Amino acid sequence: DLFHFGAGPSLYSGLSDERSPNPLKHIYQMIEEEPEWITYDQWGAFLPEAPDGYQMSIGAENFVKILETYGGQEAVDDWEMLARSLRPMSGGVKGIPHAAIRSDAGIFLTVAAKYPLSFMNVLRYAPAFTESFNLDELGLKSEFLRNYLDMLAFLLQGLPADQTLKVVMAYMVEDFFKENAVMDFPKGGSGELMAALARGVTKHAGCSVEVSTGVEEVVLDGSGKAVGVKLEKSGRVIRAKEAVISNADLTNTYNFIPKGKHADFDEERERFLGVRNDNPDDKSSVPYCKSFMHLHLGVKAELIPEDAPPQWTVVQDWSKGIDAPGNVVVVSVGSKLDQSLAPPGYHVIHAYTAGNEPFEDWERFEHLMDDAAARAKDEDYQNFKEERAKPIWDAIQKRAPDVVSGACAVEKVATPLTHARFLSRHRGNYGLAIAPGNEEGWKFPEVTTPIEGYYRCGDSTTSGIGVPAVASSGAMCANSIMSVWDQLSLNSKIKMPLSSSSGMAYGQGPPELRL
């Protein structure tokens, strides 16, 4: 009888459907492994306009009710105008699996030939793939809708709406109109997302997945090609047959190669990281998202009202800015969906401040990062941790007022130092904060590097942060290594949604070739 805590109260959708545009679903289909899915449709929120909160099923009709109730007719009119503007481009965004995309001429076989209508749609709306979601240019006047879109964009990828790609927002807006919309939750918790991916590796003879195994260095041969990795503790070298792929954050991906080993790589390193890479105001260094505060709680089931939703979001004050410390909190009671996550008679709660905790506020405690005993004795650290966790307690108590410190069977507070230590994240970051059209001219790095045989994927590469983007980057990285024919073989397992207008699959060809 254990409490099982997930990696985050993330909002998953498009994973339980057999046919879906979700990039992670496509990877599961290609490896023929995936979690068992639990579905639900209830979502709660406490907003400045709704201090007492609301709880409602997801979907377009109910969303319009929210807009009308808290934003008036202006919000409804703006939403309908926005939908008319963005939905046409979603046919391309949702009609092409990200796993089909390549960075070479093979894309004409993997995308243009297989999904011609969607490909033409993408070409038609090509500027949207690099444009930011500019609320003023779109003519949105409703403050409530503007703020709500800010919140959704921030929850999706850690940046406000005007720093999010227009095409990403088009994808999200289209989701509101999905029939019989539900949210998905992996049975067994978020760890099952990774467990399924691991099975996709370990079921093949001679393949394994090693966890808690830190890498000290990527090994280069005499010609400067990446040929393996050296492990931190044992010093053991694991040789690579084809390539070395890093899904660490950008700083650590560079740190795996000591300076002076490869001139072109050093040049790229300096271009992205600058000289120090530890000052958020240093414009010579690529910007990172902020970090997190977390609460992991095990509580008696009676402390959570029976009618409480499995997840709710709290926004304190729109005027502070969506990314102000402690301003947005997401709360998840995973055991309301899957009772196996907690012992009988108990619930697990995981709540966090959504990527709005600045690491610089914690710099004075960095010397304590690897010393648990010193952290426990440091009164200043403990008081500051309690202070920064208070907005999370307040958010939980919005819906479960009896959940207070001291009343929990398990009570764990995690800080940006925890993120940096346990996840090996530079300054506890949540990924690169590269806004489209930014003045500094920053662009996400490609999955390839200047070093032959060394690749990167994850939240520091082309597609950015968030589960769909990270899954996309992993597929694009694999496609950079695989032949077109191997890719096409895997892509044939993907099941794309049927077109709502024609009943045909996105793409052309006889039924046995539709994906």
KOLPAZA-80600 format. One line per 5 residues: number of its first residue (from 1); their letters; for each residue y, z, x of N, C-alpha, C. Coordinates in steps of 0.2 Angstrom, whole numbers. Example, Ala and Ser with C-alpha at 12.3 -4.5 7.8 and 13.67 -1.06 7.14 Angstrom:
1) as) -28:39:66:-22:39:62:-16:39:66; -11:35:64:-5:36:68:0:39:64 .
//
This chain:
1) dlfhf) -6:0:4:0:0:0:6:0:4; 9:-6:6:15:-7:10:20:-10:6; 26:-9:9:32:-13:7:33:-19:11; 33:-25:8:34:-31:11:41:-34:10; 45:-34:16:52:-36:15:52:-44:18 .
6) gagps) 56:-48:14:57:-55:15:62:-56:20; 63:-62:22:68:-64:27:75:-65:24; 75:-65:17:82:-65:14:81:-67:7; 86:-64:3:85:-66:-4:88:-73:-6; 85:-78:-2:87:-85:-3:85:-88:-10 .
11) lysgl) 89:-93:-12:88:-96:-18:84:-103:-17; 78:-103:-19:74:-109:-18:73:-113:-24; 74:-119:-24:72:-124:-30:69:-130:-27; 66:-133:-32:63:-140:-30:57:-139:-26; 54:-133:-26:48:-132:-22:41:-132:-26 .
16) sders) 42:-130:-32:36:-129:-37:34:-136:-40; 39:-140:-40:38:-147:-43:34:-151:-39; 29:-155:-42:25:-160:-39:29:-165:-36; 34:-168:-39:39:-173:-37:46:-170:-36; 48:-170:-30:54:-166:-29:58:-170:-23 .
21) pnplk) 65:-169:-23:69:-172:-17:69:-167:-12; 67:-161:-12:68:-155:-8:64:-157:-1; 68:-157:5:65:-159:11:59:-155:13; 60:-148:12:54:-144:14:48:-145:10; 49:-147:3:43:-149:-1:39:-155:2 .
26) hiyqm) 43:-159:5:40:-165:8:36:-164:14; 39:-159:18:35:-157:24:28:-154:22; 29:-149:17:22:-147:14:17:-152:12; 20:-157:9:16:-162:6:13:-166:12; 17:-167:17:14:-171:23:9:-167:27 .
31) ieeep) 9:-161:27:4:-157:31:-1:-154:26; 0:-155:20:-5:-153:15:-7:-146:15; -1:-142:16:-2:-135:15:5:-132:12; 5:-127:7:11:-124:5:9:-118:2; 14:-114:0:13:-107:-3:11:-108:-10 .
36) ewity) 9:-103:-14:9:-103:-21:15:-101:-23; 18:-105:-29:25:-103:-31:25:-99:-37; 30:-95:-38:31:-91:-44:38:-94:-46; 39:-95:-53:45:-98:-55:49:-93:-60; 55:-94:-60:59:-89:-64:66:-93:-66 .
41) dqwga) 70:-91:-71:76:-94:-72:82:-90:-74; 81:-83:-72:86:-78:-73:90:-77:-67; 97:-77:-68:101:-76:-62:107:-71:-65; 109:-67:-60:115:-62:-62:120:-63:-58; 126:-61:-60:132:-62:-56:138:-57:-58 .
46) flpea) 141:-54:-53:147:-49:-55:153:-53:-51; 157:-55:-55:163:-59:-52:170:-55:-54; 175:-57:-50:181:-53:-52:183:-54:-59; 181:-60:-62:183:-62:-69:177:-58:-74; 172:-56:-71:166:-53:-75:164:-47:-71 .
51) pdgyq) 168:-42:-71:167:-36:-67:161:-32:-70; 159:-33:-77:153:-30:-79:147:-34:-79; 148:-40:-76:142:-45:-74:140:-49:-80; 136:-54:-79:132:-58:-84:126:-60:-81; 121:-61:-86:114:-63:-84:112:-69:-88 .
56) msiga) 110:-74:-85:109:-80:-89:104:-85:-86; 101:-89:-90:96:-94:-88:100:-99:-84; 97:-102:-79:101:-107:-75:100:-114:-79; 104:-119:-77:104:-125:-81:111:-127:-83; 112:-134:-84:119:-136:-86:122:-133:-92 .
61) enfvk) 118:-132:-97:121:-130:-103:124:-123:-103; 120:-118:-99:122:-112:-98:128:-111:-93; 128:-116:-88:133:-116:-84:140:-117:-87; 140:-122:-92:146:-123:-96:148:-117:-100; 143:-113:-102:145:-107:-106:149:-103:-101 .
66) ilety) 147:-102:-95:150:-98:-90:157:-100:-89; 158:-107:-88:164:-109:-86:169:-108:-92; 166:-109:-98:171:-109:-104:173:-101:-105; 168:-97:-104:169:-90:-105:175:-87:-100; 174:-89:-93:178:-86:-88:183:-90:-85 .
71) ggqea) 183:-97:-87:188:-101:-84:191:-105:-89; 189:-105:-96:192:-108:-101:191:-116:-101; 194:-119:-106:193:-126:-107:195:-130:-100; 200:-128:-97:202:-131:-90:196:-132:-86; 192:-126:-85:186:-126:-80:181:-131:-83 .
76) vddwe) 180:-131:-89:175:-136:-92:177:-143:-91; 183:-145:-92:185:-152:-91:185:-154:-84; 187:-149:-79:186:-151:-72:179:-152:-70; 175:-148:-73:167:-148:-71:165:-155:-73; 167:-157:-79:164:-164:-82:167:-169:-78 .
81) mlars) 173:-169:-76:176:-174:-71:173:-174:-65; 171:-168:-62:168:-168:-56:161:-171:-56; 157:-169:-61:151:-172:-62:151:-180:-63; 156:-183:-66:156:-190:-67:158:-193:-60; 161:-189:-56:163:-192:-49:157:-192:-44 .
86) lrpms) 153:-186:-44:148:-185:-39:141:-187:-41; 140:-187:-47:133:-189:-49:130:-196:-47; 135:-201:-48:133:-207:-46:130:-208:-39; 133:-204:-34:130:-205:-27:124:-201:-26; 122:-197:-31:116:-193:-30:110:-197:-30 .
91) ggvkg) 110:-203:-33:104:-207:-33:102:-209:-26; 106:-210:-22:105:-211:-15:102:-205:-11; 106:-200:-12:105:-193:-9:98:-191:-11; 96:-191:-17:90:-188:-19:84:-194:-20; 86:-200:-19:81:-205:-19:78:-207:-13 .
96) iphaa) 80:-204:-7:77:-206:-1:75:-199:3; 69:-198:4:66:-192:7:69:-192:14; 72:-186:16:75:-185:23:70:-186:28; 63:-185:27:58:-186:32:57:-194:33; 60:-198:29:60:-205:31:65:-208:36 .
101) irsda) 70:-204:37:76:-206:41:74:-206:49; 76:-211:52:75:-212:59:82:-213:62; 82:-212:69:89:-214:72:88:-221:76; 83:-224:75:82:-231:78:81:-236:73; 80:-242:75:79:-248:71:73:-247:66 .
106) giflt) 69:-243:67:63:-242:63:65:-239:56; 71:-237:55:74:-235:49:74:-241:43; 74:-247:46:74:-252:41:67:-253:38; 62:-250:41:55:-250:38:54:-244:34; 56:-238:37:55:-232:34:59:-230:28 .
111) vaaky) 65:-233:28:70:-232:22:72:-238:18; 75:-243:22:78:-249:18:72:-253:15; 66:-254:18:61:-258:14:57:-254:9; 57:-247:10:53:-243:5:58:-241:-1; 64:-240:0:68:-237:-5:75:-241:-5 .
116) plsfm) 74:-248:-7:80:-252:-7:86:-250:-11; 84:-248:-17:90:-247:-22:93:-240:-20; 90:-235:-18:93:-229:-15:97:-231:-9; 94:-235:-5:97:-237:2:104:-240:0; 104:-245:-4:110:-248:-6:115:-243:-9 .
121) nvlry) 113:-238:-13:117:-233:-16:120:-229:-10; 116:-227:-5:119:-224:1:124:-228:5; 123:-234:5:128:-238:9:134:-239:5; 134:-239:-2:139:-239:-6:144:-233:-6; 141:-227:-5:144:-221:-5:144:-218:3 .
126) apaft) 144:-223:7:143:-221:14:149:-216:17; 155:-217:15:160:-212:17:159:-205:15; 155:-204:9:154:-197:7:150:-193:12; 146:-197:16:141:-193:20:145:-190:26; 151:-192:27:155:-189:33:162:-185:30 .
131) esfnl) 163:-186:23:169:-183:21:168:-176:18; 173:-172:19:173:-165:16:174:-165:9; 172:-160:6:172:-159:-2:179:-156:-3; 184:-161:-4:191:-159:-4:193:-158:-12; 194:-152:-13:195:-150:-20:201:-153:-23 .
136) delgl) 206:-153:-19:213:-156:-21:212:-163:-22; 209:-167:-18:208:-174:-19:204:-176:-25; 200:-171:-27:195:-172:-33:199:-170:-39; 205:-168:-38:209:-166:-44:207:-160:-48; 203:-155:-45:201:-149:-48:207:-144:-48 .
141) ksefl) 209:-142:-54:214:-137:-55:212:-130:-57; 206:-130:-60:204:-123:-62:202:-119:-56; 206:-113:-56:205:-108:-51:198:-105:-51; 195:-104:-57:189:-101:-58:183:-106:-55; 184:-112:-57:179:-117:-55:179:-118:-47 .
146) rnyld) 185:-118:-44:186:-119:-37:183:-113:-33; 184:-107:-36:181:-101:-33:174:-101:-33; 171:-103:-39:164:-103:-40:161:-108:-36; 164:-114:-35:161:-119:-30:161:-117:-23; 166:-113:-21:167:-110:-15:161:-105:-13 .
151) mlafl) 159:-101:-19:154:-97:-18:147:-100:-17; 146:-105:-21:140:-109:-21:139:-112:-14; 144:-115:-11:144:-119:-5:143:-114:1; 146:-108:0:145:-103:5:138:-100:5; 135:-99:-1:128:-97:-1:123:-102:1 .
156) lqglp) 125:-108:1:121:-113:3:121:-114:10; 127:-114:13:127:-116:21:132:-112:25; 135:-107:22:139:-102:26:146:-104:27; 148:-110:23:155:-112:24:158:-113:17; 164:-112:16:167:-114:10:167:-121:8 .
161) adqtl) 168:-122:1:167:-129:-1:171:-134:2; 178:-133:4:182:-138:8:179:-139:15; 175:-136:17:172:-137:24:164:-139:23; 163:-141:17:156:-144:16:156:-151:15; 151:-155:17:150:-162:15:150:-163:8 .
166) kvvma) 154:-168:6:154:-170:-1:147:-172:-3; 143:-175:1:136:-177:-1:132:-171:-3; 133:-166:1:129:-159:0:131:-157:-7; 138:-157:-9:140:-154:-15:137:-159:-21; 137:-165:-19:134:-170:-25:127:-168:-26 .
171) ymved) 123:-167:-21:116:-165:-22:116:-158:-26; 120:-153:-25:120:-147:-28:122:-148:-35; 127:-152:-37:130:-153:-43:124:-156:-48; 120:-161:-45:115:-165:-48:110:-160:-50; 109:-154:-46:103:-149:-48:105:-146:-54 .
176) ffken) 112:-145:-56:113:-142:-62:111:-145:-68; 110:-152:-68:108:-156:-73:100:-157:-74; 97:-154:-70:89:-155:-70:87:-152:-76; 82:-155:-80:79:-153:-86:74:-147:-84; 74:-142:-88:69:-137:-87:70:-134:-80 .
181) avmdf) 76:-133:-78:78:-130:-71:75:-123:-70; 72:-122:-65:69:-115:-63:71:-114:-56; 71:-108:-54:71:-106:-47:64:-105:-44; 62:-105:-38:56:-104:-35:56:-98:-30; 50:-95:-30:49:-89:-26:42:-90:-23 .
186) pkggs) 41:-89:-16:34:-90:-14:30:-83:-15; 24:-84:-18:20:-78:-19:18:-75:-12; 19:-69:-11:18:-65:-5:25:-65:-1; 30:-67:-3:37:-67:0:38:-72:4; 44:-72:7:47:-78:11:43:-79:18 .
191) gelma) 39:-74:20:35:-75:26:29:-81:24; 28:-82:18:23:-87:16:25:-94:17; 32:-95:17:35:-101:19:33:-103:26; 33:-99:31:31:-100:38:24:-100:39; 20:-96:35:13:-96:35:10:-102:34 .
196) alarg) 13:-106:28:10:-112:26:11:-117:32; 17:-117:35:19:-122:41:14:-120:46; 13:-114:48:8:-112:53:1:-115:52; -1:-114:46:-8:-117:44:-8:-125:45; -2:-128:44:-2:-135:46:-4:-137:53 .
201) vtkha) -3:-132:57:-4:-132:64:-11:-130:66; -12:-124:64:-19:-121:66:-25:-124:64; -24:-127:58:-31:-131:55:-33:-136:60; -29:-138:64:-31:-144:69:-34:-141:75; -40:-144:77:-44:-141:83:-39:-140:89 .
206) gcsve) -40:-135:92:-36:-134:99:-29:-132:98; -26:-131:92:-19:-130:90:-18:-123:88; -13:-119:91:-12:-112:89:-4:-111:88; -3:-106:85:4:-104:84:5:-97:87; 9:-96:92:10:-89:95:17:-86:93 .
211) vstgv) 16:-80:90:22:-77:88:24:-71:93; 30:-68:92:33:-63:97:31:-65:104; 32:-71:106:31:-74:112:38:-77:115; 42:-74:118:48:-76:120:47:-81:126; 52:-86:126:52:-91:131:58:-90:136 .
216) eevvl) 56:-90:143:61:-88:148:64:-95:150; 60:-100:151:63:-106:153:59:-112:151; 63:-118:150:59:-124:149:58:-127:156; 52:-129:158:50:-132:164:52:-139:165; 55:-141:170:56:-148:172:52:-150:178 .
221) dgsgk) 50:-157:177:46:-159:183:51:-162:188; 49:-165:194:53:-168:199:58:-173:197; 56:-177:191:60:-182:189:65:-180:184; 65:-173:182:70:-170:177:67:-171:170; 61:-172:169:58:-172:162:55:-165:160 .
226) avgvk) 56:-164:154:54:-157:151:46:-158:151; 42:-153:154:35:-154:154:32:-148:151; 35:-142:149:32:-136:147:37:-131:146; 34:-125:145:39:-119:145:35:-113:149; 40:-109:151:38:-103:155:39:-97:150 .
231) leksg) 34:-93:149:35:-87:145:38:-81:148; 42:-77:144:46:-72:147:42:-66:150; 37:-63:146:34:-57:149:28:-59:154; 24:-64:152:18:-65:157:20:-70:162; 25:-74:162:26:-79:166:22:-85:166 .
236) rvira) 17:-85:161:13:-90:160:16:-97:158; 14:-102:161:17:-109:159:13:-113:154; 15:-115:149:12:-119:144:14:-126:145; 10:-131:146:11:-137:148:12:-141:141; 17:-146:141:18:-150:135:14:-157:136 .
241) keavi) 11:-159:130:8:-166:131:13:-171:130; 17:-170:125:22:-175:123:29:-173:124; 31:-167:122:38:-165:121:39:-157:121; 44:-155:123:46:-148:121:52:-148:116; 51:-144:111:56:-144:105:58:-137:104 .
246) snadl) 65:-136:105:68:-130:104:71:-130:97; 69:-124:93:73:-123:86:77:-117:87; 78:-115:93:83:-109:94:90:-111:93; 95:-106:92:102:-108:91:104:-112:98; 110:-115:97:112:-120:102:113:-117:109 .
251) tntyn) 116:-111:109:117:-107:115:110:-106:119; 105:-103:115:99:-102:119:95:-108:120; 96:-114:116:93:-120:118:96:-122:125; 102:-121:126:105:-123:133:103:-118:138; 102:-112:136:101:-107:141:93:-107:144 .
256) fipkg) 89:-111:140:82:-112:142:82:-116:149; 87:-120:150:88:-124:156:93:-121:161; 91:-118:166:96:-115:171:101:-120:173; 107:-118:174:112:-123:176:110:-125:183; 112:-132:184:111:-135:190:104:-139:191 .
261) khadf) 100:-138:185:94:-142:185:95:-149:183; 100:-151:179:101:-157:176:108:-158:175; 111:-163:178:118:-164:178:121:-166:171; 117:-171:168:120:-173:161:119:-168:156; 114:-164:157:113:-158:152:118:-153:153 .
266) deere) 120:-152:159:125:-147:161:132:-149:158; 133:-156:158:139:-159:156:140:-158:148; 134:-159:145:134:-158:137:135:-151:136; 132:-146:140:132:-139:139:139:-137:139; 143:-139:144:150:-137:145:154:-140:139 .
271) rflgv) 152:-146:137:156:-149:131:156:-145:125; 150:-142:124:149:-138:117:150:-131:118; 148:-128:124:149:-121:125:155:-118:128; 159:-123:131:165:-121:135:163:-117:141; 167:-112:143:166:-108:149:162:-102:148 .
276) rndnp) 164:-99:142:161:-92:141:157:-92:135; 159:-95:129:155:-96:123:154:-89:120; 159:-85:120:159:-78:117:165:-76:114; 170:-81:113:176:-79:110:177:-84:104; 177:-81:97:178:-86:92:185:-89:91 .
281) ddkss) 190:-87:95:196:-90:95:197:-96:101; 191:-96:105:192:-101:110:190:-108:107; 195:-112:107:193:-119:104:189:-124:109; 188:-121:115:184:-126:119:177:-124:118; 175:-120:114:168:-118:112:166:-120:105 .
286) vpyck) 161:-123:104:159:-125:97:159:-119:92; 161:-119:86:162:-113:82:155:-111:79; 154:-105:79:148:-102:75:150:-99:69; 145:-99:64:146:-95:58:145:-88:60; 148:-83:55:147:-76:56:140:-74:55 .
291) sfmhl) 140:-67:56:133:-64:55:132:-61:49; 127:-56:49:125:-53:42:125:-45:43; 126:-42:37:123:-35:36:118:-35:31; 112:-31:32:107:-31:28:105:-24:26; 102:-23:20:99:-17:18:92:-19:15 .
296) hlgvk) 87:-15:18:80:-16:16:78:-9:13; 76:-9:6:75:-3:3:68:-3:-1; 65:2:-1:59:3:-5:61:9:-10; 61:7:-16:63:12:-21:58:13:-27; 58:19:-30:54:20:-36:56:15:-41 .
301) aelip) 51:12:-45:52:6:-50:57:9:-55; 57:15:-57:61:18:-62:68:17:-61; 70:16:-54:77:16:-52:80:9:-54; 76:4:-55:78:-3:-57:77:-4:-64; 83:-5:-68:82:-6:-75:77:-12:-76 .
306) edapp) 73:-11:-81:68:-16:-83:71:-23:-84; 77:-23:-87:80:-30:-89:84:-33:-84; 84:-29:-78:88:-32:-72:85:-39:-70; 89:-44:-68:86:-50:-65:83:-49:-58; 79:-53:-56:76:-52:-49:82:-53:-44 .
311) qwtvv) 87:-57:-45:92:-58:-40:99:-58:-44; 104:-55:-40:111:-56:-43:116:-56:-37; 122:-59:-38:127:-60:-33:133:-56:-35; 136:-53:-30:143:-49:-31:148:-52:-27; 154:-54:-30:160:-56:-27:165:-51:-28 .
316) qdwsk) 168:-48:-23:173:-43:-25:180:-45:-27; 182:-50:-22:189:-52:-23:190:-59:-20; 191:-64:-25:192:-71:-23:198:-72:-18; 203:-68:-18:209:-69:-14:208:-67:-7; 203:-63:-6:201:-61:1:199:-67:5 .
321) gidap) 196:-72:2:193:-77:6:185:-76:5; 182:-81:4:175:-81:2:171:-78:8; 173:-79:14:170:-76:20:172:-70:23; 176:-66:19:179:-60:21:173:-55:22; 173:-50:27:168:-46:28:166:-42:21 .
326) gnvvv) 160:-42:19:158:-38:14:160:-41:7; 163:-46:7:166:-49:0:161:-52:-4; 156:-55:-1:150:-58:-5:144:-55:-3; 140:-52:-8:134:-49:-7:128:-52:-12; 122:-53:-9:117:-56:-13:111:-51:-13 .
331) vsvgs) 109:-49:-19:104:-44:-20:97:-47:-22; 92:-45:-20:85:-48:-22:80:-42:-23; 77:-42:-29:72:-37:-30:65:-42:-30; 62:-44:-25:57:-48:-25:51:-46:-28; 50:-39:-29:44:-36:-32:44:-37:-40 .
336) kldqs) 50:-39:-42:51:-41:-49:47:-47:-51; 47:-51:-46:43:-58:-46:36:-57:-44; 35:-53:-39:28:-53:-36:27:-45:-34; 23:-42:-39:22:-35:-38:19:-33:-32; 15:-38:-29:11:-36:-23:16:-35:-17 .
341) lappg) 22:-36:-17:27:-34:-12:28:-27:-11; 26:-23:-16:28:-16:-16:22:-12:-18; 21:-6:-16:15:-2:-19:16:-1:-26; 11:1:-30:11:2:-37:17:8:-38; 21:6:-43:26:11:-45:33:10:-41 .
346) yhvih) 33:5:-37:39:4:-32:42:-3:-33; 48:-4:-30:51:-10:-29:53:-11:-22; 54:-17:-20:57:-18:-14:64:-22:-15; 69:-20:-12:76:-23:-12:78:-25:-6; 80:-31:-5:83:-34:1:90:-37:-1 .
351) aytag) 95:-34:2:102:-36:0:106:-38:6; 110:-42:6:114:-44:12:121:-46:11; 126:-46:16:132:-49:15:131:-56:18; 133:-61:14:131:-68:15:135:-71:21; 133:-70:27:136:-73:33:143:-72:34 .
356) nepfe) 145:-66:32:153:-64:32:154:-59:37; 150:-57:41:151:-51:46:152:-53:53; 159:-52:55:161:-55:62:157:-51:67; 154:-54:72:151:-51:78:156:-47:82; 162:-50:83:167:-47:87:168:-39:85 .
361) dwerf) 167:-38:79:168:-31:77:163:-26:79; 157:-29:82:152:-25:84:151:-26:92; 156:-29:95:155:-30:102:155:-24:106; 158:-19:104:159:-12:108:152:-9:108; 147:-11:104:141:-8:103:135:-12:107 .
366) ehlmd) 137:-17:110:132:-22:113:128:-18:118; 131:-13:122:127:-10:127:121:-5:124; 121:-5:117:116:-1:114:111:-5:111; 111:-12:112:107:-16:108:99:-15:109; 98:-14:115:91:-13:117:88:-6:118 .
371) daaar) 92:-1:115:91:6:116:91:10:110; 85:10:106:85:13:99:87:20:99; 85:24:104:87:31:105:94:32:106; 98:28:110:105:28:111:109:27:104; 106:21:101:109:20:94:109:25:89 .
376) akded) 103:29:89:102:34:84:107:40:86; 109:41:92:113:47:94:120:45:94; 122:39:94:129:37:94:132:37:88; 137:42:87:140:44:81:144:38:78; 148:35:83:153:30:81:149:24:78 .
381) yqnfk) 143:22:81:139:17:79:136:18:72; 134:24:71:131:26:65:136:26:59; 142:29:61:147:29:56:149:22:54; 150:18:59:152:11:58:147:7:54; 141:8:55:135:5:52:135:7:44 .
386) eerak) 137:13:43:137:16:36:143:13:32; 148:12:36:155:9:33:153:2:31; 150:-2:35:150:-9:34:144:-10:29; 139:-6:28:134:-6:23:136:-4:16; 142:-1:16:144:2:9:145:-4:4 .
391) piwda) 148:-10:5:148:-15:0:142:-17:-2; 136:-17:2:130:-19:-1:127:-13:-5; 128:-7:-4:126:-2:-9:129:-3:-15; 136:-4:-15:140:-5:-21:137:-11:-25; 135:-16:-22:133:-22:-25:126:-20:-29 .
396) iqkra) 122:-17:-25:115:-15:-28:117:-11:-35; 121:-6:-34:123:-1:-39:126:-4:-45; 129:-10:-44:131:-14:-50:126:-15:-56; 120:-16:-54:115:-17:-59:109:-11:-58; 109:-7:-53:104:-2:-52:108:4:-50 .
401) pdvvs) 112:7:-54:117:13:-52:113:19:-49; 107:20:-50:103:25:-47:100:24:-40; 101:18:-38:99:17:-31:104:19:-26; 103:25:-23:108:28:-19:105:30:-12; 109:30:-7:106:33:-1:103:40:-1 .
406) gacav) 97:40:1:94:47:1:89:47:-5; 89:42:-10:84:42:-15:79:37:-14; 79:34:-8:74:28:-7:68:30:-2; 62:28:-4:57:29:0:57:26:7; 60:20:7:62:16:14:69:14:13 .
411) ekvat) 73:15:19:80:14:19:81:11:26; 82:5:27:84:2:33:90:-2:33; 95:-1:38:101:-5:38:101:-9:44; 102:-16:43:102:-20:49:109:-23:50; 111:-24:56:118:-26:58:118:-33:62 .
416) pltha) 123:-36:64:123:-41:68:120:-40:75; 119:-34:77:116:-33:83:108:-34:82; 106:-32:76:99:-33:74:97:-40:74; 102:-44:71:101:-52:71:100:-54:78; 105:-52:83:105:-54:90:98:-52:93 .
421) rflsr) 96:-46:92:90:-44:96:84:-46:93; 82:-46:87:76:-48:84:75:-55:83; 80:-59:82:80:-66:81:82:-70:87; 84:-67:92:87:-70:98:92:-75:96; 97:-73:92:103:-77:90:109:-75:94 .
426) hrgny) 112:-80:97:118:-78:101:123:-75:96; 125:-69:98:130:-65:94:128:-65:87; 122:-65:85:119:-64:79:121:-69:74; 123:-76:76:126:-81:72:121:-83:67; 124:-87:62:120:-90:56:120:-97:57 .
431) glaia) 121:-100:63:121:-107:64:128:-110:66; 129:-116:67:135:-119:69:140:-120:63; 146:-118:64:151:-119:58:155:-125:59; 152:-131:59:156:-137:60:157:-140:54; 164:-140:52:166:-143:46:167:-150:47 .
436) pgnee) 166:-154:41:167:-162:42:174:-163:43; 176:-168:47:183:-170:48:187:-164:52; 184:-160:55:188:-154:59:192:-157:64; 198:-154:65:203:-156:69:201:-156:76; 196:-152:78:194:-152:85:189:-158:87 .
441) gwkfp) 187:-161:82:182:-167:83:175:-165:84; 173:-159:82:166:-156:84:161:-160:79; 156:-162:82:150:-165:78:144:-161:80; 139:-161:75:133:-158:76:129:-162:82; 126:-158:86:122:-162:92:116:-166:88 .
446) evttp) 114:-171:91:108:-174:89:102:-171:91; 96:-173:88:90:-170:89:87:-171:97; 90:-177:99:88:-178:106:93:-175:111; 91:-174:117:95:-171:122:96:-176:128; 100:-175:133:100:-179:139:94:-178:143 .
451) iegyy) 90:-173:142:84:-172:146:78:-176:143; 75:-180:146:69:-184:143:63:-178:141; 61:-179:135:55:-174:133:58:-168:130; 64:-167:130:67:-160:127:71:-162:121; 69:-159:116:72:-160:109:74:-154:106 .
456) rcgds) 78:-154:101:80:-148:97:80:-150:90; 79:-145:86:80:-145:79:82:-138:76; 83:-138:69:85:-132:66:93:-132:65; 96:-126:64:102:-125:61:108:-127:66; 106:-129:73:111:-131:77:111:-139:78 .
461) ttsgi) 108:-142:74:107:-149:75:110:-153:69; 109:-160:69:112:-165:65:113:-162:58; 108:-159:54:109:-158:47:112:-151:46; 113:-147:51:116:-140:50:112:-135:47; 114:-130:43:111:-124:42:109:-124:34 .
466) gvpav) 104:-119:32:101:-119:26:94:-122:26; 90:-120:22:83:-122:22:82:-130:21; 85:-133:16:84:-140:16:87:-144:23; 93:-142:25:95:-145:31:91:-144:37; 88:-138:38:84:-136:44:77:-140:43 .
471) assga) 75:-141:37:68:-145:36:70:-152:38; 75:-154:36:77:-161:37:78:-163:45; 81:-158:48:82:-159:55:75:-159:59; 70:-154:56:64:-154:59:60:-161:59; 61:-164:53:57:-170:51:61:-176:56 .
476) mcans) 67:-176:56:71:-181:60:69:-180:67; 68:-174:70:66:-173:77:59:-176:78; 54:-174:73:47:-177:73:47:-185:73; 52:-187:69:52:-195:69:55:-198:75; 58:-194:79:61:-196:86:55:-197:91 .
481) imsvw) 50:-193:90:44:-193:94:39:-198:92; 38:-198:85:32:-202:82:34:-209:82; 28:-213:82:29:-220:81:31:-222:73; 34:-227:72:36:-229:65:29:-229:61; 24:-231:63:18:-232:60:15:-225:58 .
486) dqlsl) 15:-220:63:13:-213:62:17:-210:56; 24:-212:57:28:-209:52:27:-211:45; 26:-218:44:24:-221:38:18:-218:35; 13:-217:39:7:-214:36:8:-207:33; 12:-203:37:14:-196:34:18:-197:28 .
491) nskik) 23:-201:28:28:-202:23:24:-204:16; 19:-207:17:15:-210:11:12:-204:7; 12:-198:9:10:-192:6:16:-189:1; 22:-191:3:28:-188:-1:28:-191:-8; 29:-186:-13:30:-188:-20:37:-187:-22 .
496) mplss) 41:-193:-22:48:-192:-25:48:-192:-32; 54:-189:-35:55:-189:-42:55:-196:-45; 53:-196:-52:53:-202:-55:61:-203:-58; 63:-209:-58:70:-210:-60:70:-208:-68; 75:-204:-69:76:-202:-76:78:-208:-81 .
501) ssgma) 81:-213:-78:83:-219:-82:78:-224:-83; 73:-225:-78:68:-231:-79:61:-228:-79; 60:-222:-78:53:-219:-77:50:-222:-71; 53:-226:-67:50:-228:-60:52:-223:-55; 48:-223:-50:49:-219:-44:55:-222:-40 .
506) ygqgp) 58:-217:-37:64:-220:-32:60:-224:-27; 62:-230:-26:59:-235:-22:55:-240:-26; 53:-245:-22:50:-251:-26:43:-252:-24; 39:-256:-28:32:-258:-26:28:-256:-32; 21:-258:-31:16:-256:-36:15:-249:-36 .
511) pelrl) 12:-246:-42:11:-239:-43:8:-235:-37; 3:-239:-33:0:-235:-28:4:-234:-22; 10:-238:-22:14:-238:-16:20:-233:-17; 21:-231:-23:27:-227:-25:27:-220:-22; 32:-218:-19:32:-211:-16:37:-207:-19 .
//
